[in-house]
Amino acid sequence: MNLADYEGFAEFILIVEACSLSFCLSRPQVERMSKESSKLSQKSVHSALKSMKWAALKSHLDTLDFDARIGTKLLGLILRSERVICPHPNPARQHARTVLLTEIEAYARARNFSELAAEYAALNVLIGDIETGYTTLLEQRALLPMAKQKAAERVIGVMRLAAQASIRLSKAANDKLSEDQAFTADVANVELDGVKVNIDAVNTSMVIAATMTLLIEAHQAGWFDVEGIVRLPDCPTPDDTKRDECEPGVISALSWRNWKRNEERVRFLGAQLKSYTFPDMPAWTTQEHRKATEFYPDENGFEVLDHIANKRLERNLLQAFFEMVGETNMADLATGLKPPLEIKPGLLVSAEEGHAGVMLCHALSRPIMLDEREYFGLRIVEWLRGYAVLQEYVREKSTDIEPETLLILAAETDLTSLLRDFGLSDEKANNFLKHLRFRRSSRDLFDHPVIQLTEGNVLLFGPALKHAGLSEVILSTLSNLKVRFDEKGADFEEYILKLLNSQPGVTAKRFKTSRDGTTYEFDVLMRFDEHIFLFECKTHTLSKHIPQNIYYFHKTAIDDAGQVKRLDDALTRHPDILDGLFGEDSSKLPRKVCVLNCFPFSIPGGIDDIGFIDASILTRFFAQRHLHDKALHQHDNAKLIHRVGLMDIWGQNAPTARALLEQIEMPFQVALASEHTEYVSNFFSLSPPHPVAWREIVELPMTAKSVAEFCGVDADSVCDVQDAFSDTLAKARNATD
């Protein structure tokens, strides 16, 4: 396809969806070397990369016993450093970097590490190829119809398209809910002008397109202040007559994002980049193409597991929201922005605030209303109230007709006053707004939806705020601020102990001891049905599909497995530990050791026989025997959830250790998600003669039928039961009309 073919809004949205990213990229390799040397100073390497001075790095390397391990670790540090990549041309720095890498190559070759030297030469070429992609995209942007507009006009034009898409998608979703009279698993898939699209994929893609456009223009025009905050010089009125000019700009911005995402996969996750030139072109190209690039992800499982974990969290939040709306009076408690509200239990700006509060309590394993700890000057409930107020402010200011109403100009003093009315002091309100400002390091407008204009005025980007999942965006924002929540580990352990000890036939204990001068701390030891379970509780936040985060998440998982293995070995060497806790010969019982994650990340089969499951799986295992198909219905003033049983998890009337072992080995939640996840080939263009192919993870629609088929249940019979219930409600409604 080329830009000349983009006619009509529905077709445009389809192209946007096709260009969208799964944001779930691939598995980090823990380097090709067998073990990293501890002698190489990362501080020295980072200092050298900052200055691009070979002399300083050579001085450090000369103090080491340089070998292949040190050289490989250095290669990895350089590869993963953001300082070596120049997405925007910087000839002086690019030349200095090339010289630096050439000197390291010569250094390795002089010490007879020829293979290592070849890898540094290849790295120089790889970085050049990456930067060529960015340069080509910038050159193509300069040829687009919107190039004749001012930079701020281009930004606002793409933002208006995002707002227009948001309005049309919301209407399509509301129409679907009105027609179905029930919230089901495929509610996110709607028809737009006769074309089926996924709401989340399109809305996310449009927000990302606006993000990339703002970042590209800010770099080109120099809109960053000394703190790295973007300061948009003006906010021109959106011009509907220029909409068509801006549509190719959306595709260009998504192509930039796709290139950025894939080069990060190469640098952090072991993906491969391969370049072609005419006449040696791959079979998928055409005669018009003169260059081509392919990205090959490392398809060995971890990227899929990471994708599934993030998607499970999204689904859990969405499902919990609709269940809470259906089963509680949360929506009735929400007051909007009419009366001022303190931050107190039961006082809600919106149903979303109540839902997010419950989800954050679960995620952090503590009641956030009672939690006085501050993160960057704000309590968790204050972060939540701030986001909830801005979200409701956008919803009240916007209409379902005019896209411009989702791009809201506001005085910062007015927003501070509004936040003060809802429980934040002036100091905390200003601090909150400061952290929401879009900046050089921002990855998207969901986390940073406040754009600084002239002094004292800001632009609120409504398409991100209006549809944000509050608990998810708060965790993401705090994660970007490097908040680790390390202190919540004890709360999580206490939660798990209470959960397990409330189950019949289960005894769970925390234990700390010292043996032979070594201290061992066991988070949770459990005896259940003549089995022993060891759970090491971890509170790592998820990656949010960011390649850098995935890389370190996987390294951390390997470290966690090693830690649990050490504890398991201690139980073997010191059998009196288990015998003392659970009775004589308990040490002889079959034992399963696991990493237990607070957030929904699991690894079927584990790592080196160490199980990896999460609190959601463990909690659900003891709470529910069956997997259900659920639908939310509205009847008069009541909301009803209808359930149809699909799978028996226990296999009998009560949970057993054997059934738990089966879930640890292969959690049905992960297995179900795996059946709805696959790699697909996708394409975009750096320029008309230079296409790019890559494989990305996509999530197949999870419908009532597909879930039933996974469970081995007749899908038609499940649909018939749900349809019959819907018909019964319809007849009841008709009888009362």
C-alpha positions, 0 to 999 in steps of 0.5 A: 500500500502507499499513501495515495491509496488512503481514502476514507476514514474507515480505511484509514483506521484499518491502516492504523490498526495494521500499523499498530504495535503489540507492544510486547516484544521479544525475549532478552538473551542473557548474552552469548557469553557463559558468564559476565565478568565482574571486573569491568566498571559500568561507571567507567563505560558509561562515562566513556560513552557519554564523552565518546573518548577512547583514551578514558575507556582504554585507561580502564581496560588496561587495568584489567586482565582483558579477555573474551568475557570482559570484551563481550560484557563491554559489547553488551553495555555499548549495545544497550546504551541509548547514548550510542544511537542518534535518531536525529542526525548529530554528525560530530557525535556519530563520528566520535562513536564510530572512532570509539568502536573502531578503537575497541575493535583494534584493541581486541584484535591486537590481543588476538580476539579476532572473533570479538573484534569482528563483533565490534565491527559488526556493531559499528555496521548495525548502529549505522543501519539503525540510524540510516532508518531514522534518517530515511524516515525524517527525509520522507516526512519532509516530503509529506503534504503536511511538511508545509505546515508549521511544526505546531500545526502538524502536532495538533493535526495528528492529535485531532485525528486521534481525537476524531478516532476516539469519538468514533470508536466510543460511539461504535462501542456504545452502539454495540453495547446497546445492541447486545445488552451485555458486556462479553469477551469480544466487546472490544471488536466493533464495526466502523463503516462496515469494517471490523476493528479492535478499539484498543489497538486503534486507540492505542495506535493513535495515541502513539502516533500523537506521541511520536509526532510530538517527540519528532517535532520537539527534537527537530524544533528544539522544544525541550527546556533545561529539564527536558520538558516539551514546551509547545510554543503555541497551540493553533486551532485545528483546521479540518481542511488539513485533515487529509494532509495529516493522515499520512503523518500518522502513518509516518509516526507509526513507522518511526515507532515501529522502527524504534521498537524493532531496533530496541528489540535488536539491542535488548532482546536478541532480535536480528536485523538483516539488510538487503540491496538490489538485486539480492532482495527477499521474495516478499519484495517487488520490482520497485523495491531497491532496499529491504530490511527484515527483523527476526525476533528470538522466538523461543518463548519468553517474549510470548510469556511477557506479552501474556503477562501484560495482557492478563493484567489488562484483562484482569483489570477490565473484567474486575471493573465490569464485575464491580460495576455489576455487583456493587453500587460503585457507579452510584457513589461516584459524584463527578466534579460537582461537589468538592470531595476529600480523599476519604473511604466511600468518596469517589469522583468516578467508578473508575477511581473506585475500581482502580483503588481496589486494584491498587490495594490488590497490586500493592497488598495493602490498603492504600487509603491507610498508607501514608508512604509518599512516592515523589511527594504523593501518597498512592491515593493522591496519585489516584485522585489526581488522575481520576479528577483529570480524567473526569475533567476531560470527560465533562469538557468533551462531547461525543461530536467535536474532536477539538473538545478532547484537546483541552486548553487550561490554565495551570492555576485552574487545574491546581484549584480543581485538584485542591477541591478534591483533596490535594494541597496546592503543593501536591497539586503542582507536584502532580501536574509537574510529573504528568508533563510530557518530556524528552524521556516520555514513551507515551501520552498515557503516562504524560498527558499534560503538554506545557504551552506558554507559561501558565497554560497547558494542553490536556490530551483527552484521547489518552486521559479519557480512556486510561485505565487508572490503576495501570497508568499509575503503576506505569507512571511510578515505574517510569519514575523508578519506584520499586515498591520494595517495601511491599514485599512483607505485605505481599507475604502476609497476604499470601500467608492469610490466603493459604492458612484460610484453606482447609487442610493447609498450614503455611508459615514464614521462617528465618534461620541461620545455619553454618553462618548463613542466614536463610529466609523462607517467605512461605512454606506450606504443607498441603495434602502430604506435599511441601510447597516453598513460595518465594514472594516477588513484587516486580512490576511488569514490563509494560512491553518495553524492551529494556524492561523485558531484558531486565525482567528476564535477568531478574527471573533467572536470579530469582530462580537461583535464589529459590534453588539456594533455599531448596538446597538448604531444606535438603541439607537441613531436614530439621527445618521442615520437620520442626515446622510441620512434624516428623518426616515432613522433610521426606515429603514431595516438595515443589519450590516456586517463585510467586509473583505479585503481578500476573507473570508465570512460566509454564514448566518454570526455570530449571525445575523452579516453578513460576506462578503468580498470586492471581493464579494461586488465589483463583485456584483456591477460590473457584473450582470452575472457569466460567463464561461471563456476560454482564446484562442490564435489566431495569436498574439492576446489573446481572452477571450470568455465568456458564461453567466451562472447565473443572480446575479441581476435578473433585469437590475440593482443591488438592495438592495434585491439582495445584501442581498441575496449575503450577506446571501449566496454569490454565490462564497462561495456556488459554492466553497462549491459544489466543497469541501468535506471531504474524508478519507485518510491513511498513516502509522507510521510503517507497523503495525501502520496505521493512518486514518484521514479526510481531505478537498479536492477540487473537480475539478471545470470544465465548466460542474460542474459550469454550473450544479451548476448554473442550466444551461445545461452543454452540451450546454455551452460546445458546445458554447465553442467548437464552438468558438474553432472550429471557431478559428481553421478554421480561423487559418487554413485559414491563414496557 
